Amino acid sequence: MSDPNIYKDLTLLGGETNLPNNPDEAILESVPNPQKDVNYCVRFTAPEFTSLCPLTGQPDFAHLVIDYVPKDWLVESKSLKLYLGAFRNHGAFHEDCTISIARKITDLLEPEWLRIGGYWFPRGGIPIDIFYQTGNGPKGVWIPDQNVPTYRGRG
């Protein structure tokens, strides 16, 4: 069982919090990995991610899948939810949003490995999918496929 003291420095979990105005103001928190002697994959799925087009201000929608193999640190999930939510009123292209998220998590955690798939819904009739990973997945770790189908419209 985890030592409850590893959570003592968290500032967002367990209380009311407001959505940050933008990703730069968002606080992404980490906690020590209590199972750091084992390699395993963590997956976060955000099927309702939103941001804004930086030119038109129109909303953009994506299904994000973030996989990582932790070392010493885990991302605290409420802080991740608030960080991702901070993009709601943030203007940036799909590529910038997706890669910025990957870099922020990688800088915070220094994981063994990280992969993000940004499956964006069509803008102007063209869906844009963005993929990034830090390298090859570690041997001996089960890393499932993301299994997000490409956009097919109604059919």
C-alpha positions in Angstrom: 0.0 0.0 0.0 1.2 3.5 -0.8 2.5 5.8 1.9 -0.1 8.6 2.2 2.6 11.1 2.8 3.6 11.1 -0.9 0.4 13.1 -1.5 1.0 15.8 1.1 2.3 18.4 -1.4 -0.6 18.2 -3.9 -2.6 21.5 -4.1 -5.5 20.6 -6.4 -6.8 17.3 -5.3 -9.5 17.1 -2.7 -10.9 20.6 -3.0 -12.8 22.9 -5.3 -10.7 24.2 -8.2 -11.4 26.6 -11.0 -10.4 25.8 -14.6 -7.3 27.8 -15.5 -7.6 30.5 -18.1 -4.9 29.1 -20.3 -2.3 26.2 -20.4 0.5 28.6 -19.2 -1.4 29.3 -16.0 -2.3 25.6 -15.4 -0.4 23.7 -12.7 0.5 20.2 -13.7 1.4 18.2 -10.6 3.3 14.9 -10.1 3.5 12.4 -7.3 6.2 9.9 -6.5 5.6 6.5 -8.2 5.1 4.0 -5.4 5.7 1.1 -7.9 8.8 2.5 -9.6 10.5 -0.9 -9.4 8.0 -2.2 -12.1 7.7 -1.1 -15.7 4.1 -0.5 -16.6 2.1 1.7 -19.0 -0.3 4.4 -17.9 -3.0 5.6 -20.3 -5.1 8.8 -20.1 -7.9 9.3 -22.7 -9.5 12.7 -23.2 -12.3 12.1 -25.8 -13.7 15.6 -25.4 -10.6 17.8 -25.7 -11.3 21.3 -27.0 -9.2 24.3 -28.0 -9.7 27.3 -30.3 -8.5 28.0 -33.8 -6.0 30.8 -33.3 -7.2 32.7 -36.4 -11.0 32.3 -36.4 -11.7 31.7 -32.7 -13.9 28.7 -33.7 -13.8 25.6 -31.4 -11.7 22.6 -32.4 -12.3 19.1 -30.9 -10.0 16.2 -30.4 -9.8 12.7 -28.9 -6.4 12.6 -27.1 -4.8 9.4 -26.0 -1.7 9.8 -23.8 0.4 6.7 -22.9 3.5 6.7 -20.7 5.8 4.4 -18.9 6.7 6.2 -15.6 10.0 6.2 -13.8 10.1 8.1 -10.5 7.0 10.2 -11.0 3.3 9.9 -11.9 1.1 12.8 -13.2 -1.7 13.6 -10.8 -4.9 13.1 -12.8 -7.0 16.0 -11.5 -4.1 18.4 -12.4 -3.9 16.8 -15.9 -7.7 17.2 -16.3 -7.5 20.9 -15.4 -4.4 21.4 -17.6 -6.2 19.9 -20.6 -9.3 21.9 -19.8 -7.2 25.1 -19.9 -6.9 24.7 -23.7 -10.7 25.3 -24.0 -10.2 29.1 -24.5 -6.6 28.8 -25.9 -6.0 29.5 -29.5 -3.4 27.2 -31.1 -3.2 24.9 -34.1 -3.7 21.1 -33.6 0.0 20.4 -33.9 0.9 23.0 -31.3 -1.6 21.8 -28.8 -0.7 18.1 -29.2 3.1 18.5 -29.0 2.9 21.1 -26.2 0.9 18.6 -24.0 3.5 15.9 -24.7 6.4 18.2 -23.9 4.8 19.5 -20.7 4.2 16.0 -19.4 7.7 14.8 -20.5 9.4 17.8 -18.8 7.5 17.2 -15.6 7.8 13.4 -15.3 10.9 12.5 -17.3 9.2 9.2 -18.1 10.8 6.1 -19.5 8.6 6.6 -22.5 5.7 8.7 -23.7 3.3 8.6 -26.7 0.4 10.9 -27.5 -2.1 10.6 -30.3 -4.2 13.6 -31.1 -7.2 12.6 -33.2 -8.7 15.9 -34.3 -12.2 16.2 -35.8 -12.4 17.8 -39.2 -11.7 21.5 -39.8 -12.7 22.6 -43.3 -13.6 19.0 -44.1 -10.1 17.6 -43.3 -9.4 15.7 -40.1 -5.8 16.2 -38.7 -4.2 13.5 -36.6 -1.0 14.3 -34.7 1.3 11.6 -33.3 4.4 12.0 -31.1 6.5 9.6 -29.0 9.8 9.9 -27.2 11.3 6.8 -28.7 10.7 3.1 -28.9 8.5 1.6 -26.2 10.5 -0.3 -23.5 10.8 -4.0 -24.0 8.7 -6.2 -21.7 6.0 -3.5 -21.2 2.5 -4.1 -22.6 1.6 -1.0 -24.6 -1.8 -1.5 -26.2 -2.7 0.0 -29.5 -4.6 3.3 -29.3 -7.4 1.9 -31.4 -8.9 5.2 -32.3 -10.2 4.8 -35.9 -9.5 7.5 -38.5 -12.3 9.8 -39.1 -15.0 8.3 -41.3 -17.8 10.9 -41.3 -21.3 9.4 -41.0 -20.5 6.2 -42.5 
